[in-house]
Amino acid sequence: MLHLGWPTVITFSLLCVFLMGQVDWIARFPKTLQLPIAGYLNITMEWIVQNFAPFFKGVTAVLSYPMRWMRELLHSLPWSAFIAVLAAIGYRAGGVKLAVFTGLSLLYVLSVGLWSEAMNSFALIFISVPLAVLVGFLLGVWGYASDRANRMLMPLLDLSQTIPAFAYLLPILLLFGFGPVVGLVASILFSFPPMVRNTVLGLRGVPSDIVEAGLMSGATPAQLFWFVRFPAALKQILIGINQTTMASLSMVIIASIIGGTADIGWEVLSTMRKAQFGESLTAGIVIALMAMILDRITFGIAERQGSSLARKTLLQRYGFPLSLVALIALSLLLATIMPALGQWPTAWQLDLATPLNQASTWFVITFKPVVDAIKITCLFFAMLPLKIGLDKTVSPYTWGFALTTWHIAGYAALVAMAALTAWRKTRPGLTVTILLVGLILFIGLTDMPWMSILAILIYFAYRHGGRELATGTALGLLFLLLSGSWDKAMLSLYLCAIAVSLSFVIGASLGTVAAQYKWFSRFMRPINDAMQTMPPFVLLIPIVMIFKIGEFSALLAIIAYAYVPAFRYTEHGLRHVSRTVVEAASSLGTTRAQMLFLVKMPLALPNIMLGLNQSIMYGIAMLVIAALVGTTGLGQEVYVGLSAGNFGQGFVAGIGMAILAITADRFCQAWQRNHQSHLTDAPQ
């Protein structure tokens, strides 16, 4: 049975739709009630800059020294020494395969003539990651030692990880000035949260019997921490270093948008802006290879070192670092004998950009009718209806006919029949979904009255998460209204909704196939690894090459980035269904399809929903990157604020995107808890 709440909300929404053409404040939130929050933030930032400029200039000067030293060191090393050292570290972390992959990847960087730019990016990473790890570790220890500190840190970490990376750049630029230090500071601030979370998780997950053994041995509090808790938590802490490294690399690349460093990120962005897609893709591959190298090395160290807690001899501790020093010395000696080992000859460089440009031109010309057909079909029959509604999308130009009263009546009857069918099958949730989707598709998400969306989301939050979630949702939506971000937020919500829906369907479908067939899982694993380790805006390059700029290109980029979590969580959930349950179902004579859809799917649903949660977070994170190809919404506001030096505009939009991300995250968590409780309460 439906409670009275949803019928009331749907009736209220219909009433608002009927009245919005007659009462302006129902359709659009009154501008007189909006607050100049962006202006207040700009005034505050100006005051901070004026009063604390000497302090931040001092920090810039201090941080510029290690940056300059690291750059000079990497540029002075022969390429053979750098490759040998990194390949040796790769061998230590992942064996022969990783060492070979590392060596070949760095040879590619050399061969395309981007070695100097890559060294500038590596210099930023080699300085920012240790500092971010140190900050994250200290805060993580504080959060572990104090419950009050942990309760304070976790919401701040949620906010810092959901605010778009671009939003960090403008205040840092205003405070620290133009130059490489901007990327360094931004990288530290953006990448330390994973270290905090993993440090807290690792230290709190130390088994009690290990701690008791340390206490019985008479260890002091300091000894108990450094010789008992820390080694036991080391594997989780090293995973935090892995995640911090990847976040740092991502931010270093994004920071190149404001210039100041001749690094790989700037090479990608500058060539993309000039429509030099071959050059851009060549540099983008360098970023992807750097990401894969660092990801596999740090993850391999976490897996190998973290699993061994035994005491090591002096040779085991210092043998490998000494061998690296010897390897550098040998490379320097060989470089003096063979100059080609010190400086890569220009004659050995490859021009990959020209054939890539020719191939992209051929592809676009050859498949232009197919590409245009796909693009137009998606725009007119999926994207525009959700964005502005069927009432404004359907026309002789788009759908081949004009919308009449009979069409509207037929659409309403179809929605009503579908809802009635779901109601008769005692599916109240599906009934509500059909009615709401039918209404939104006809009016359009960006044209829906703000009061209707407010009522729908707040009541949904109340039904699934109680008063606390409803209150948080109401406050977040109120911020969007009062700050004047509502219309931009709806544009972001529209694009993210359709992209995440497609990402989830594609990822969950492929994950289901992978769970059934191991060969398909093995085939998809390197593809998924590449998609997840590749910095987001690199994904834009081939898409823009083919489909040009616009919302459709942004849609494809978000899908390519956000389908991976849905794939992985679906496969994991289906593969780890209780074997006892599967055997019991098999004994009843279930077919393979029945086993999948009636047994495994319901039990794996919490994992699958967690994949949806992560796809939403990835999709929202990609929205700002998609602003580079001409999308509208909060992502564009963040980028415009950064370009114009308007801190308030960019930060308000960033907070708006964080509100969307956190709200979606809390919705998914609440739904998952409810579903889990239903499974627990169900009769056995």
Secondary structure, DSSP 8 states (H G I E B T S, - for coil): ---SHHHHHHHHHHHHHHHTTT-HHHHS--GGG---HHHHHHHHHHHHHHHHHHHHHHHHHHHHHHHHHHHHHHHHS-HHHHHHHHHHHHHHHH-HHHHHHHHHHHHHHHHTT-HHHHHHHHHHHHHHHHHHHHHHHHHHHHHHH-HHHHHHHHHHHHHHHHS-HHHHHHHHHHHH-SSHHHHHHHHHHHHSHHHHHHHHHHHHTS-HHHHHHHHHTT--HHHHIIIIIHHHHHHHHHHHHHHHHHHHHHHHHHHGGG--S-SHHHHHHHHHHTT-HHHHHHHHHHHHHHHHHHHHHHHHHHHHHTT--S---HHHHHHHHHHHHHHHHHHHHHHHH-GGGTS--GGG----HHHHHHHHHHHHHHTHHHHHHHHHHHIIIIIHHHHH-HHHH-STTTTSS---HHHHHHHHHHHHHHHHHHHHTT-HHHHHHHHHHHHHHHH-GGGS-HHHHHHHHHHHHHHHHHHHHHHHHHHHHHHHHHTT-HHHHHHHHHHHHHHHHHHHHHHHHHHHHHHH-HHHHHHHHHHHHHHHHS-GGGGHHHHHHHH-SSHHHHHHHHHHHHHHHHHHHHHHHHHTS-HHHHHHHHHTT--HHHIIIIIIHHHHHHHHHHHHHHHHHHHHHHHHHHGGGT--SHHHHHHHHHHHT-HHHHHHHHHHHHHHHHHHHHHHHHHHHHHHHHHHHS--
